[in-house]
C-alpha cells in the first residue's frame, strides 16, 4: 500500500518503494506459545495482535497500526488517512483451513486501531488469526470460542494478572504466562501507568523509562499505550489467548474516584479531570480487544460486563473506579467511621443491582468476580482499633456486605473473587463477619501479584506475615512478582501462584510458590503445596517493619 511506504517518521524514512511481505510468525510446534517477531522497518504491526471477550460463536480481534510506537503525537507515525486492513481466521495455525476473512478500516481518528467483532463461529474451538496491511503480515494470534451455553466443555485454564509498571522491570511474567498455554487471561487493572520518567521509582531503581510527560491528553495516553504494547513479552501474552480486561486507577490517574482526581493532580478541576478521563478511556478502548458496547462516550465508558463460559463459569467483570464514592478518609490505611457508612458504594447502585441480578440468574458451577481491589478485610493493627485500606473494599464495607449477602441469598454455588492492585500474592477466605473468626466462610478470594510494579520484591515465609495473624481468614502471602494460573473444572478450581525470580533481568525462570484448591460447594481456600522458603542471610524483620513494607509496596507513590 503506497501510504505505508511514504516517509512518515524517523522509522519509516527507511521505507522506499515498499518491502516484501513480512515473515509470518508461526509457532515452532503445535503447542508452542506464539512468539512475536521483531518488526522490519516499515512494518505497521509493531504493537502485535490480540483477541478478547469470547462468546460461544465468536470473539473480538484487535490490532493497531504504528510505524513508530514512540511518536510524541500518539499517532504512531501513521499517515493521516484510513488504511485498509485485511484479516483472516483459520481452524489451524498454518492457515490451511480459512474459516472467515474480511477487511476492516484503520482510521486516524481511532489511532489506526482495528476491532473486528466476529459471530457465527463454532463453539468451544481454537482458532488462529492474523492481519495484513499492504505487503506486511501481522504476527499470528490464538483465540477460542466459549462452550455452548448448555454444556460445561473441558476444564478451563485461566490466568489472571495486574499491575505492569514498565519502568520497574521487564515483563517476563507475561512471556512465562504465554508459555503456560492459558485458554483465557483476565487483566484486572493497571495495564499501564501514567507517570513521567523519574516520578515513580522502584526500590532498586528503574530499569527503563517512560516516554513523554505524565499522561493527561489523548496524545499522551496513546503514546504510553503504544510504548507498552511494543513490548514483545506483552505481545506474546496477548497472542496466546483471548483476554478479558478491566481498568483500575493508573490507566487514568492514581487513586481517582468517579470525577474526583487524586490530591495534587495535574488536572485538579472538575472540567480538566473530565477531559482527562475522556482521553484515557478513548485510548484504552483503542488499545484493548473490547466490543463495540465499550466504545466510550466522552468521559464515560461501559466496562463492567458478564462473560459466560458455558455452564462452567460466569465471569462478572467489575468497574470499581468510575462509579465509586470518594475514599472516605483519604488514601492509605485509616481507622475511618465513613468506611462503614451504608450509603457509600464502590460500584454505584446500577452496577450493584446488575451484579446481584446476575447472581440470582446464575446456574453456573463457578461465579467468578474479576475486579480490581482487595475484597476481604485486612486490618493492619492488632487489638480493638481497626485500620484498613480506604482504597479497597474495606473503605466501602457496607457495599461489600451487600454484595456478599447477595451471593449468599441467591445460593451462588461457588463464588470466587479475583483481585489485583496490591503487588503481592494473597489467598483468603471470605467471611460473613470478619470480626468473628468463627463466622461462616462464604466465598474465596485469590489475589495476583504485579507483573513488575515495585521491582523484584523477595520470597516470603507466609507464616511470618503479621497480616495473616491479625486477620485469620487471610491464608497466604508472597512478595514476588508474577501471576496466578488456574484450572477450573467441575469439581474444583486449582490456583498456582506463579513467581519469577527477577524482573530486573530478562529471561528469568518461573516457578510455583504455592497451590491452593477451592472445592465445589466448599467455600474457602485450601493449600496443597508451598515451595520451601530459603531465609536470606540478614537480620529478621520485626512484625511492624513487615507491616510497613507491605503497605509501602501497595500504596506508593
ZARO-479052 format. One line per field, with one value per residue (C-alpha): residue in three letters; x, y, z. Coordinates in steps of 0.05 Angstrom, whole numbers. Example, Ala and Ser with C-alpha at 12.3 -4.5 7.8 and 13.67 -1.06 7.14 Angstrom:
BEGIN
rest	(ALA	SER)
xx	(246	273)
yy	(-90	-21)
zz	(156	143)
END
This chain:
BEGIN
rest	(UNK	UNK	UNK	UNK	UNK	UNK	UNK	UNK	UNK	UNK	UNK	UNK	UNK	UNK	UNK	UNK	UNK	UNK	UNK	UNK	UNK	UNK	UNK	UNK	UNK	UNK	UNK	UNK	UNK	UNK	UNK	UNK	UNK	UNK	UNK	UNK	UNK	UNK	UNK	UNK	UNK	UNK	UNK	UNK	UNK	UNK	UNK	UNK	UNK	UNK	UNK	UNK	UNK	UNK	UNK	UNK	UNK	UNK	UNK	UNK	UNK	UNK	UNK	UNK	UNK	UNK	UNK	UNK	UNK	UNK	UNK	UNK	UNK	UNK	UNK	UNK	UNK	UNK	UNK	UNK	UNK	UNK	UNK	UNK	UNK	UNK	UNK	UNK	UNK	UNK	UNK	UNK	UNK	UNK	UNK	UNK	UNK	UNK	UNK	UNK	UNK	UNK	UNK	UNK	UNK	UNK	UNK	UNK	UNK	UNK	UNK	UNK	UNK	UNK	UNK	UNK	UNK	UNK	UNK	UNK	UNK	UNK	UNK	UNK	UNK	UNK	UNK	UNK	UNK	UNK	UNK	UNK	UNK	UNK	UNK	UNK	UNK	UNK	UNK	UNK	UNK	UNK	UNK	UNK	UNK	UNK	UNK	UNK	UNK	UNK	UNK	UNK	UNK	UNK	UNK	UNK	UNK	UNK	UNK	UNK	UNK	UNK	UNK	UNK	UNK	UNK	UNK	UNK	UNK	UNK	UNK	UNK	UNK	UNK	UNK	UNK	UNK	UNK	UNK	UNK	UNK	UNK	UNK	UNK	UNK	UNK	UNK	UNK	UNK	UNK	UNK	UNK	UNK	UNK	UNK	UNK	UNK	UNK	UNK	UNK	UNK	UNK	UNK	UNK	UNK	UNK	UNK	UNK	UNK	UNK	UNK	UNK	UNK	UNK	UNK	UNK	UNK	UNK	UNK	UNK	UNK	UNK	UNK	UNK	UNK	UNK	UNK	UNK	UNK	UNK	UNK	UNK	UNK	UNK	UNK	UNK	UNK	UNK	UNK	UNK	UNK	UNK	UNK	UNK	UNK	UNK	UNK	UNK	UNK	UNK	UNK	UNK	UNK	UNK	UNK	UNK	UNK	UNK	UNK	UNK	UNK	UNK	UNK	UNK	UNK	UNK	UNK	UNK	UNK	UNK	UNK	UNK	UNK	UNK	UNK	UNK	UNK	UNK	UNK	UNK	UNK	UNK	UNK	UNK	UNK	UNK	UNK	UNK	UNK	UNK	UNK	UNK	UNK	UNK	UNK	UNK	UNK	UNK	UNK	UNK	UNK	UNK	UNK	UNK	UNK	UNK	UNK	UNK	UNK	UNK	UNK	UNK	UNK	UNK	UNK	UNK	UNK	UNK	UNK	UNK	UNK	UNK	UNK	UNK	UNK	UNK	UNK	UNK	UNK	UNK	UNK	UNK	UNK	UNK	UNK	UNK	UNK	UNK	UNK	UNK	UNK	UNK	UNK	UNK	UNK	UNK	UNK	UNK	UNK	UNK	UNK	UNK	UNK	UNK	UNK	UNK	UNK	UNK	UNK	UNK	UNK	UNK	UNK	UNK	UNK	UNK	UNK	UNK	UNK	UNK	UNK	UNK	UNK	UNK	UNK	UNK	UNK	UNK	UNK	UNK	UNK	UNK	UNK	UNK	UNK	UNK	UNK	UNK	UNK	UNK	UNK	UNK	UNK	UNK	UNK	UNK	UNK	UNK	UNK	UNK	UNK	UNK	UNK	UNK	UNK	UNK	UNK	UNK	UNK	UNK	UNK	UNK	UNK	UNK	UNK	UNK	UNK	UNK	UNK	UNK	UNK	UNK	UNK	UNK	UNK	UNK	UNK	UNK	UNK	UNK	UNK	UNK	UNK	UNK	UNK	UNK	UNK	UNK	UNK	UNK	UNK	UNK	UNK	UNK	UNK	UNK	UNK	UNK	UNK	UNK	UNK	UNK	UNK	UNK	UNK	UNK	UNK	UNK	UNK	UNK	UNK	UNK	UNK	UNK	UNK	UNK	UNK	UNK	UNK	UNK	UNK	UNK	UNK	UNK	UNK	UNK	UNK	UNK	UNK	UNK	UNK	UNK	UNK	UNK	UNK	UNK	UNK	UNK	UNK	UNK	UNK	UNK	UNK	UNK	UNK	UNK	UNK	UNK	UNK	UNK	UNK	UNK	UNK	UNK	UNK	UNK	UNK	UNK	UNK	UNK	UNK	UNK	UNK	UNK	UNK	UNK	UNK	UNK	UNK	UNK	UNK	UNK	UNK	UNK	UNK	UNK	UNK	UNK	UNK	UNK	UNK	UNK	UNK	UNK	UNK	UNK	UNK	UNK	UNK	UNK	UNK	UNK	UNK	UNK	UNK	UNK	UNK	UNK	UNK	UNK	UNK	UNK	UNK	UNK	UNK	UNK	UNK)
xx	(0	30	13	54	115	117	169	127	174	245	230	190	243	277	219	229	186	153	180	169	117	140	153	92	104	84	96	154	108	34	34	86	66	63	128	120	177	216	183	220	228	162	122	59	46	95	42	22	-47	-100	-167	-219	-288	-301	-372	-397	-397	-342	-295	-263	-199	-154	-93	-66	-21	41	104	135	105	144	116	102	35	10	-8	48	79	20	-8	-68	-113	-151	-114	-149	-130	-147	-160	-164	-189	-168	-182	-107	-46	-16	-79	-93	-166	-191	-257	-270	-237	-253	-228	-231	-212	-159	-177	-134	-187	-181	-105	-108	-136	-178	-234	-266	-326	-338	-401	-422	-361	-365	-369	-313	-259	-189	-178	-118	-120	-75	-79	-48	-35	-4	56	60	31	20	41	-8	-54	-95	-167	-221	-296	-333	-370	-443	-486	-517	-451	-392	-337	-268	-233	-213	-142	-148	-93	-102	-54	-48	-1	52	97	141	197	202	220	217	150	178	116	75	123	120	45	42	85	35	-16	-77	-145	-166	-129	-161	-126	-152	-123	-62	-45	-3	20	11	76	131	202	232	168	152	217	223	265	323	318	282	310	277	239	170	165	134	103	52	-7	-62	-80	-104	-36	-2	-45	-39	37	41	-4	39	103	75	44	112	139	145	133	66	52	65	13	-39	-26	-31	-105	-165	-166	-220	-197	-219	-182	-162	-134	-68	-100	-125	-91	-70	-128	-181	-253	-312	-300	-252	-177	-122	-96	-43	-68	-43	-118	-147	-212	-276	-273	-200	-208	-269	-227	-171	-219	-246	-176	-156	-218	-212	-140	-159	-213	-167	-115	-157	-195	-263	-332	-369	-411	-349	-337	-331	-378	-335	-313	-357	-345	-384	-332	-370	-398	-412	-379	-407	-363	-418	-446	-377	-367	-395	-343	-372	-322	-329	-313	-293	-268	-318	-378	-347	-356	-293	-247	-277	-216	-166	-118	-78	-96	-143	-190	-247	-320	-342	-317	-379	-429	-486	-497	-427	-413	-352	-394	-451	-523	-535	-475	-492	-562	-534	-486	-538	-586	-530	-523	-597	-599	-536	-536	-461	-416	-369	-386	-320	-318	-260	-245	-190	-180	-175	-244	-231	-220	-146	-135	-62	-67	-75	-126	-192	-171	-185	-141	-157	-144	-190	-177	-202	-269	-251	-265	-335	-353	-428	-421	-380	-432	-490	-454	-432	-503	-528	-490	-507	-582	-580	-549	-489	-455	-382	-367	-294	-266	-204	-163	-101	-75	-33	32	35	3	-52	-106	-164	-229	-287	-328	-399	-370	-296	-296	-317	-266	-317	-369	-386	-338	-380	-330	-258	-210	-148	-101	-47	19	43	75	131	108	155	211	235	209	232	209	167	150	74	77	116	68	33	-28	-44	-40	-84	-133	-140	-183	-121	-85	-26	22	83	122	149	125	84	13	-38	-53	-118	-151	-226	-263	-330	-302	-251	-213	-138	-95	-19	14	70	131	191	259	272	242	307	339	308	291	281	252	184	163	102	106	41	-20	-90	-153	-225	-271	-340	-392	-337	-324	-254	-183	-143	-67	-40	32	82	151	202	225	300	313	362	424	401	372	300	249	202	128	117	170	137	70	102	136	72	34	90	91	18	8	69	74)
yy	(0	66	104	55	67	142	177	189	186	172	98	99	141	74	52	63	33	-18	-80	-153	-186	-194	-265	-296	-314	-386	-426	-475	-533	-544	-527	-471	-403	-352	-312	-242	-228	-163	-116	-98	-25	0	-56	-26	-86	-64	-68	-141	-171	-190	-223	-215	-224	-294	-318	-387	-363	-312	-261	-194	-187	-127	-94	-23	2	41	52	89	69	125	182	241	257	188	170	120	153	134	175	218	176	110	45	-19	-79	-150	-203	-279	-331	-403	-470	-486	-446	-452	-423	-481	-480	-408	-402	-327	-267	-195	-123	-70	3	31	105	163	186	119	119	67	14	-43	-81	-139	-169	-239	-282	-348	-390	-459	-463	-490	-486	-459	-410	-372	-303	-253	-185	-158	-85	-77	-124	-134	-191	-189	-240	-297	-299	-355	-345	-390	-392	-407	-473	-480	-446	-513	-551	-550	-561	-584	-555	-482	-459	-386	-338	-270	-212	-139	-81	-76	-15	-11	26	-23	-86	-130	-161	-231	-256	-242	-286	-342	-337	-347	-409	-437	-441	-410	-412	-344	-286	-235	-168	-135	-66	-21	-44	19	75	149	177	213	190	190	202	130	94	21	5	-19	37	38	-5	34	100	123	165	234	273	249	225	278	288	237	241	225	164	138	144	109	52	44	42	-14	-52	-51	-97	-166	-203	-168	-183	-257	-259	-225	-272	-334	-330	-283	-231	-201	-132	-81	-19	5	74	82	76	146	172	144	134	172	162	179	251	265	266	248	301	343	322	354	360	387	417	380	403	385	316	301	317	273	215	222	220	160	120	134	110	50	27	39	-7	-63	-122	-95	-99	-40	-37	-9	49	109	168	227	215	152	80	15	-33	-77	-137	-211	-266	-337	-398	-449	-479	-480	-407	-337	-281	-218	-164	-103	-28	-4	65	100	98	96	148	184	150	164	190	200	147	97	55	91	79	113	117	134	66	33	85	44	99	91	47	24	0	51	30	10	-36	-66	-83	-113	-157	-181	-197	-237	-278	-292	-315	-356	-431	-435	-481	-423	-349	-311	-237	-205	-138	-92	-81	-124	-152	-186	-146	-130	-98	-77	-67	-119	-102	-65	-9	-26	6	-15	8	65	49	-23	-54	-41	32	12	-42	-36	-43	-107	-133	-123	-160	-216	-224	-221	-283	-319	-304	-324	-391	-380	-447	-426	-351	-333	-262	-248	-186	-147	-79	-95	-120	-186	-254	-268	-320	-311	-340	-292	-287	-270	-229	-212	-191	-261	-313	-368	-339	-376	-377	-357	-349	-347	-293	-302	-242	-238	-202	-149	-164	-116	-60	-47	-88	-156	-160	-223	-292	-294	-340	-334	-356	-293	-244	-205	-191	-266	-266	-205	-230	-306	-310	-290	-354	-336	-280	-275	-213	-234	-214	-260	-283	-335	-394	-431	-495	-492	-558	-583	-610	-557	-494	-502	-439	-439	-375	-367	-324	-302	-299	-228	-173	-134	-185	-210	-284	-301	-370	-381	-428	-442	-413	-444	-481	-473	-512	-489	-550	-550	-528	-518	-443	-423	-436	-499	-501	-564	-541	-490	-480	-483	-415	-403	-350	-295	-283	-218	-194	-216	-161	-141	-152	-77	-68	-124	-89	-23	-55	-89	-23	15	-36	-26	48	84	133)
zz	(0	-22	42	83	40	48	92	154	214	232	226	162	126	114	71	-3	-57	-9	24	13	57	129	152	183	256	266	330	325	346	350	424	428	454	397	394	364	316	313	264	200	181	153	186	216	262	316	371	360	358	410	419	474	503	476	463	441	368	365	397	383	343	353	324	318	263	285	245	304	372	407	365	410	378	397	325	315	255	211	153	167	123	130	117	94	137	116	169	168	218	209	241	241	258	188	156	110	131	128	164	156	123	113	111	165	162	209	216	240	290	325	324	267	314	287	324	288	324	298	302	271	290	321	397	441	387	379	322	295	265	230	195	131	111	43	38	114	153	228	279	289	350	381	401	429	429	493	502	482	536	558	563	610	560	583	643	632	642	662	684	716	721	742	752	699	712	650	687	745	708	647	630	637	673	610	570	621	624	548	555	605	548	581	548	577	610	657	665	729	721	719	649	642	688	679	709	672	677	747	787	809	824	845	906	863	813	747	691	633	625	604	541	546	603	654	613	611	537	486	451	517	531	460	463	531	508	446	486	529	471	435	489	458	523	529	456	469	525	481	423	467	486	489	545	589	611	663	686	755	772	735	667	684	747	815	864	825	845	800	777	834	817	866	913	878	809	744	728	793	768	751	678	670	701	658	596	623	635	565	536	578	561	487	486	530	481	421	452	480	449	471	438	409	472	506	458	506	505	527	599	607	586	596	621	671	635	641	600	605	595	584	648	678	697	695	694	725	706	751	748	818	796	752	799	869	922	942	991	1060	1098	1042	1018	1058	1119	1167	1225	1189	1211	1139	1116	1145	1121	1088	1036	1007	947	908	849	845	852	780	776	843	821	756	796	846	788	756	820	822	750	752	741	732	772	787	792	785	801	764	797	819	894	956	975	1043	1106	1121	1188	1197	1273	1327	1381	1381	1333	1261	1207	1136	1066	1044	971	976	993	1067	1053	1028	1079	1070	995	1007	1056	1007	951	997	1024	952	930	995	988	914	931	886	885	884	890	877	876	835	853	832	855	917	882	921	921	972	984	1031	1058	1052	1115	1134	1191	1190	1263	1284	1262	1275	1228	1164	1106	1046	989	967	943	901	892	839	848	800	733	750	797	856	825	847	918	954	971	1033	1090	1096	1169	1187	1154	1210	1168	1169	1246	1253	1201	1208	1145	1104	1086	1042	1024	978	957	889	820	777	761	781	736	750	725	731	729	752	817	837	819	827	832	823	848	797	812	771	803	779	736	734	688	624	614	688	702	734	789	832	903	927	903	931	915	921	922	892	945	997	1004	1024	1000	1018	1008	975	962	988	960	1017	1040	1037	1090	1068	1109	1142	1207	1216	1206	1262	1252	1248	1195	1154	1160	1139	1080	1057	1060	1024	967	952	966	939	908)
END
